[in-house]
Amino acid sequence: WIPILILAFFQTSGQYFFYYLGVAHTSGVSAAVITGAGAFISLLVAALIFRYEKMTVSKTIGCLLGFFGIWILNGFQMGLSFTFLGEGLVLVSQFFSAFSAAFIKKFSQQRNAMMLSGYQFFIGGLLLCASGKGISPAVSMLAWNAKGGMILLYLALVSAIAYSLWSYLLKFNRMSKIGMYQCWIPITGVLWSAVLLKEGSQAFSRATLIALILVMIGIRCVNKEDRKQT
């Protein structure tokens, strides 16, 4: 139960608490690019805190490029309008995500990764419900409608399927090796923000494109050694 409670705190309640609050106060484009930098934060946590792998020159350059991309997006583009309630909380959520990935790597070696994922989602969900009720006590948790129920079901399936597969991959692979696939987050996030949220002017601006390119190059540098081995 200790591993389950730790994962429930970091992966579900902590990560989603800060992520949804941050997304509510920033644009989808900014959230997508910052989330894409989670690969670099995960690498730093894995290498410097948990000692799962070693930092190399290529990985260090990759991390610097990724963070520089975030700085360009939130500095040059928005006039240093980086806010703690917006971009700041999204960034905090990525630290929770990085620690959760490291703990999944550790706990899943001797345990069923899918079982850990299921139990931690359930307990973490209860913690999120309690947090939401504490923040907005006047809002009824039993106020349901068809549209809200479908959205909730969709988000639940996305999280459950994605993180269950993620946990299974972390059990058998290095964090930096599978972290390369997080490069799809800023790309798809920016594109869908342009289509669904009508943020095309920001999504296809020069600063956003430069930030995306730097994040992509950084992720390739981080995974350079793993690509050679495969």
N, C-alpha and C positions, 0 to 999 in steps of 0.2 A: 504493500500500500504506500510506502514511502516514495518509491519511484513514480507511482501514479499521481500522488499529490504534488510532487515536484513538477511533473510534466503538465498537470492541470493548471498550476500557477503560472508557469512560464509560457507554455505553448498556446493554451486556449484563453484563460482569463486575462493574463497580463498582455499578451500580444494583441488580442482582438480588442481589448478595452482601449488601449492607446491608439490602435490603428483606426478604429471607427471614429473616435473623437477627433483624431487628426485629419482624416479624410473629410469630415464634416466642415472643417475650417480651411481647406486648401483645395486646389484644383486637382482633377483626376490625373492630369499630365504630370504635375509635380510629385504626386503620391506614387505614380508608376515608376518614375526615374529613381526616386529615393528607395523604393522597395527593391529595385533592381540592384542597388548597391548592397543589399543584404548579403550577397555572396561574399563580398570583401569583409564585412563585419564577422560573418561566420568563420572565415579563414583566420582572422586575427584571434578570435576566441578559441578556435581549435588549436592554433599553434602556440599562442602565448599563455593561455590559461590552462587548457586541458592537455596540452603537449601531445596531441594526436599526430601531428606532422610538423615538419620544419619549414621555417620561412626561408625562401631563396630570393636572389636578386630579382628574378622574373616576377615572383609573387608580390614582392614589395612594390615594384613598379606598377603592377596591376592595381594594387590597392590605392596607390597614390593617384593614378589616373581616374579610378572610379570616384574617389572623394572629390577630386578636382572637377569632375563632371557635375557633381551635385552642387558644388560651389558656384559654378558658372550658371547653372539653371536658376538657383535661388538668389544669386547675387547680381550678376550682370543683367539678367533678364528682368528681374522684378525689383531692381533698385534696392537691394539689400532689405527686402521686405520679409525676410525669414522670420516667421512667428513661431513661438513655442507651442501655441494651441493648434497650429496647422502643421507645417513641415516638421517642427520640432517633435511633436508627438508621434508622427509617422516614423521618424528616425528612431525614437525611443522604442517603438514597437519592433524595429528590426534588431535591436539588441536583445530583446526578449526572445525573438525568433532564433537568433544565433545561439543563445544559451540553451534553448529547447532542443535545437538540433544536436548540440554537443551531448546533452543528457540522453537524448534518444539513442545516439551512437553508443553511449556507455551502458544504458540499461537494457537495450535490446540484445546484447550479446548473449545473455543467459536467460532471456525471457521472450515470450511471443510478442513480436512487434505490433501485430494487428490487435491483440488483446490490450496491450498498453494504450494504443491509440483510442480504442473504444471507451475504456474506462476513464481515461483522462479527459476525453471530450465530454462525457456525461457530467463528471464532477466539475470540470471547468465551466460548463454551461450553467450549472447551478450557481457557481460563484458570479458569473456574469449577470444572471437574473437578479441575484441579491444586490449586486452593485448598481444595476439599473434602477431597481426599486428604491435603493437608498438615495440615488441622485434625483429621481423624479417620483416621490412617494404618491403624488396625486394621480399618476398614470396607472390604470388598471392593467395587470398582467393577463387578465382574462378577456380583454377587449379584442376580439378576433373578427376578421372579415376575410372573404375569399381571396382578394388580391394580396393582402398581407400574409395570409397563410401560404400562398403559392411562392411568394418571395422568400419567406422563411424556409420553406422546404427546399427551394433551389439552393440557397446559401448553405443550408445544412449538408446537402449532398455534395456540393463543391468542396466544402471543408473536409468532410468525412472521407471521401474518395481520394482527394489529393494528398491529404496528410497521412492517410494510411499507406498509400504507395510510397510517399516520401520516407516514412518510418522504415518501411521494408528495404528501401534502397540504402538508407544510412546504415543499416545493420551490416551490409556486405561491401560497402564502398567507402572510400575516403571522402570527407566532407568537401574538399576542394574539387574532387573529380566530378561529383554530381552537381556541384554548385554552378558549373558552366551552363546548365540548362536554365538557370535563373535569368539568363540573358533575354529570354522570351518575355519576361515580365515587363520591362520598360517598353519593348516594341509593341506588344499587344495592348498594354495599358494605354500608351499614347494614342494608338490607332482607334481603340474603342472609345477613348475620351473624346476624340475628334468626331466620331460618328454619333455616339449616344448622348454626350454632354454638350455638343456643339462648341467644343474648345479647339476648333481647327486653327484659329489664328495663333494660339499658343503652341499647339501640337506641331505645327510645321514652321515655327519660327527658327531663325538661325541659331539662337542659343540652345533651344531644345534639341535640334539636330546635332549640334556639336557635343552636347551632354550625352546624348545617346551613343554617338560614335566613341567617345572616351570610355563610357561604361562598357561597351562591347569589346573594345581593344583591351581594356583592363581585365575583363573576365577571361579573354583568350590568353593573356600573359599569366594569369593565376593558374590556368589549367594546362600550360605549355608542356610541363614534364609528364603529366598524366596522358596527354594526347600522344606523346612520343611512345610511351609504354604500351598503349593500346594499338 
